[in-house]
């Protein structure tokens, strides 16, 4: 049981803006209890608890209440965030995307979310991805600290088995809820758990994952070097430069880039299909693929990832820094600005074409009108106006 507290303490001490993702299940309720012990004993500070209510199960609202009540008993805030996940294909993946989008909306760019993934989850992930045909990177399992869809995620319990978590729960009287879907063989992970749980006590499985992690690190170093050669910016790849890489590395680089953009790990076979569709499409075609929370499209031999469309709006501001979908507008002299987002500015077609902005991205490129002159400026990559306004950290997603 001390292993739980030690693992959490070593991972979280020093982190800022910590939030706990709590579903109400045994694992996350143990995490919540243990973290509160560390808050009392070692001065660990957390912002609060997040419970995402997917509304999939009939008891979803009850689970949310259990979590909220427990948080209130500990004297910490709890945000219950409902999301909509309609029945249908790929429900687990769609729920995951919705969950992290909800978490991001709560914790912001500086927040850290802590999850209760443990050693058994790690083994299940390994076997699940192996059966799905994942490559070396996928087989390395989950990282202790990572980023998922722009959310910083910390998993302090990856070295702790579920048996130890259960022992802790019983010893400390931790209350939790059971999700009946965990017993359904309709989900591949549950079938793996039922058929292979006896293998999770074998130390050789951990050793295999350690070897894969070391080999994956070597591959990632070379992949990162190649990726830098083909990037136009963080969210755009030059297809002509990608074609110039050694054939085997083209897929590896594209696969790594897609993981960064989408926040989800595609099976290598699926990545290969997506890349082939982009490379083989005729010059006048503009193929697109939806991956995770992003869309990837080809335009003029460039692949660009971007988020789903945002509702249009007009901002009137004199702030020094204004965050927009493509980055941050810096306004050092605090001039009055009218910023148009989500609309194509009248008469701006030629400017869009000059900048090489794809038609579907034109509503993402902000127009800035400097008042009182009413002179419009199209803000783009490395664009500096004579009014001293510049866009930083250009981002399409």
N, C-alpha and C positions, 0 to 999 in steps of 0.2 A: 504493500500500500504506500510505503514511503517513496517507491519508485514513481508513483503518479505525481506526488507533490514535487519531487526532485526534477522530473521531466518538465513539468509546467514552469517551475521557477527558473530553471536554466534557460528556457526558451523565451519566456515573456518578460523577465526582469530587464529593464532598459527600453522596452517598447513603449511607444506613446499612442494615445487615442485608441485604446483597446476595446473592442466589442466582442461579446461571445455570441456565437450562433447556436441557439438552443432549440431543438425540435421537440423536446419533451421525452425522448427515448432515454434508455438507460445510459448510454455513452455520454450524451450531452448534459444530462442531469448530474452525472458524476463530475464532469468537467466543471460545471457551475459550482457544485459544492466544494470541490478542491480549490478552485480559484478564490472563492470567498474565504476559505481557510488561510490562503496566502495573503489575502488583503488584510486580514486581521493580524496575522503573525509577522509578515515581512514587509508590509506597507505597499503591496502591489496595488496599483490603481487601475480601475476599468471605467469606461464610459457608461456601459450598460449592456443589456441583453437584447438580442434581435430574434424574433420568431417570425418566420415567413409562413403564412397560412396559404397553402396551395389550393385549399378547398376541394381536394380530390376525394377525400374520405368523408363518410357521414359524421365521424367524430372529430373532424378538423377543428371546429370551433371549441370543442372541449379541450383538445390538446393545447390550443392557444391559451385558454383560461388557466390550465395547470401551470404552464410556464410563467404566465403573468403573475399568478398568485405566489409562486415560489420566489420570483424576483422581488415581489413586494415584501415577502417575509424576510428576505435578506436586506431589504432597504435599498435596492438599486432600481434604476429605471428599466423599463421594458418596452420596446417598440414592437408591436404586432403589425406586420405588413401583409395584407391580403394580396394575392396575385391570382390571375385567371389562367387555368390550365385545362383546356377542353379535352375530353377523351379523344383518343385516336392514336395514330402511329407515332412512335418515338416520344411517348409521353414522358419518360424519365429524362431524356435530354432536354425537352422543352421546359420541363419543370426546373431543371438545373439552370438553364439560361435565365428563366424568369426569376429564380431565387437570387442569383448573383446580381442581376440588374436591380432588384429590390434592395439588396444589401448595399450596393454602390450608392443608391439614392439616399441612403440613411447616413453612411459613414463618410462620404465624400472622398476626395483625393488623398487626404492625409490619414485616413482611418485604417485600422488593422482589424481584421475579423479572425477570431480563433474558432477552429472547429474541433470536433471530438473524434476525428478519424484515428483509428488505432491499428495495431499490428495485424489483426485478422483482416481488416479492411485492405491493408497493404497486400496481403497474400491474395485476397479475392481479386484485387485489381490486376495483379500479375497474371493470374490464371485466366481472368476474363479477357484481358488484352491478348494473351497468348492464343486463346481459342479464336479470337477475332482476327488474328493474323497481324498483330502489331509488330513494328520493328524494334530495334534496340532501345530507342528512346522511350517508347511506350512501355516496354517491359521493365524499365527502371522503377516503375511505381510512382507514388506521390512523393513530392518534396516537402521537407519540414517547413520551409518558407518559400512561397511562390506567389505568382500573380495570376488571377483567374478573371478574365474579362475586365481588366483594369482594377481589380480588387486585390489588395495585399492580403494573403491568406497565411496564417500560421497554424501548424498542426503539431502540437507539443506531445501528443500521445502515440505517435507512430511506432515507438519501441515498446509499447505497453499492450499486452494481450487482453482479449475480452474477458478471460477468466479472472484476471486481476481486477478489472473494472467491476465485475459482478461481486467479487469478494469485498471490494471497497463499498459498493452500494449497500450490501447487506450489513456490513459492520457499522455503517454510519446512518442507517435508516433512510437512505435516499429514496424518494418517491419518483416513479417514472411511469410513462404510459407505453403500452405495446402497440405497435403498428401491425395489424394483421396482414398487410401486404408483404411484410418481411417473410411470411411463410408461403407465399404464392410462388409456385414453380413457373408461373408465366413470365417471371423476370429471371434473366440469365444468372444474375449474381446470386439469387436465392438458391438456384439449382446447384451452383458451384459450392455454396456454403453447405448445402445438405450432403452433397456427394463427397466433398474433399476436406471437410473440417478436420478429419483425423490427420491430414498432412500438415496442418498449420503448426504442429508441435515439433516438426522436423527442422533442426538447425541448418541442414544443408540447403533448404529453400532460401534462408536468409543469406547464406554464403553465395548462392547463385546470383541473387539480386545485388550483392556487393560487387561481384565481378562485372555485372552488366552496368552498374553505375560508373565504374572506373572506365570501361570501354566507351560508354556513352559520352563521358566527359572529353575524351580524346577526339571523338567524332565531332562533338559540338564546337570545340575550338577551331577545327578546320572549316566547319560549316559557317561559323560566324565570320571568318575571314573572307570566304567566298560571297557571303550575303552582302558584306560591305561593298563588294565590287559591282553588284547589280542593283543596289538601292539608289533610287533617285531622291527619295526622302523616306521617312520611316514607314509610310503607308503605300509606297509606290515602287514597283519593280520594273526594270527595263527588260523586256522579253528578249530583245536582240542580244543584250549582254548575258542573259541567262543561258541562251543557246550556245554561247561561246565557252561555257564551262565544260569540263569533262562530263560525258553523258551521265555517268552514274551519280555525279554530284548535283546535276540539275534537279532531280527529284528530291534529294536530301535537303538542298537549300530551300526549295519551294515548300516542302513539308514543314521545315523549321519556321519559315516566315508565316505560313498559314496558322500554325499553333499560336504564334505571338499575336496575330490579328484577331483570331476568333475566340481565344480563351478556352477552346475545346480541342482535344486530341483526335484528329481524324485517323482512321485505319489507313495504313500505307497504301493499300489497294485503292481506296477511295481517293486519296491524294493523287495517285497516279492517273486515275480517270479524269479528275478535275484538270490537272496540268495538261493532259493530252487534249482535252477539249479546247483549252486556250491556245496551245501551240499549233493545232491542226486546223483551226477555224480560218475561213477565207479572210483576206485582207479587209473586205468591206463589212465583215460581221463584228458584232459587239457582244460576245457571249458573257454570261454572268452566272455566278454560283452563290447561293446563300450558305454560309457556314457560321454556326453559332449566332452571335448577335451582329454579324457583319455580312455585307454583300461584297463580293469580289467581281470586278468587271474589267474587260479588256477594251482599251481605246488607244489607237495609234501605237501599237506595240508596247503598251504600258498596262500593267496590272495594278489596279488601285482598289484598296479596301475602304469601305465607308459604312457608316451606321445607317439604319433605317431613317427615312425622312422625318424631320422634326416639324411641328406646326410653325407657320410663318409668324413673324412678329417684327415690330419696329421699336427700337430702344432709343430713348433720349437721355444722354448722360454726359457728365464731365469728369468721370472718374479717371484716375491715372492708368488703371489696368482694367480691361473689360474682356472677360472670357467669352469666346464664341466657339461654335462647333469646330472651326479649323485651327484654333489656337488662342492666343491672347493679343488683343490690340493694346499697344502701349501709347498713352497720350500724356507725355511728360509735362506739357504746358496746361493741362486740364482744360482744353478747349471744349466748347459745346459741340457734341456730336449727335447726329441722328444715324443710327445703324439699322440697316435693313437686312433681316435674316429670313431665309426660306423663300425669297422671291427673286426673280430675275429682274434686274433694274432695267427700266425702259431705255432702249437705245444702246444697251451694253453688249449686244451680240458680237460686234467686231472686236471689242476688248476681250471678251471670253475666248474668241477664236485665236487672237494674238497670243494669249497666255497659254493656249492649248488646254483649256478647261473643258472636259468632256460634258456633253449636254446634260446628263443626269446629275452632274456635280455642281451645276451652276447655281442651284438654290442654296448650296452649302457655302458658296463664296460670298462673304459679306460685302455690301456696299456701305461706304461711310460718307456722309454729307457733313462737311465742316461748316458750322454756323458762325456768323450770319451770311457767309459768302454763298452758301447753297451749292458749292462746287462738289460734285460727287467723285469719289475715288473708289476704284475697285481694289480690294485688298487681296493680294496673292503672295505667293512664295517670294521672299526677299524683296518685297515691295516697300519702298520708303517714299512717303509723300513729302511735298514741300512744306507741309504743315507740321512735320515732325512726328507723324503717326506711322507705326510700323507693326506688322504682324509677326509675332514670335511663335516658335514651336508649331509650325504648320502641321496640321493633322486632319486627315480625311475621315477618321473613324473615332 
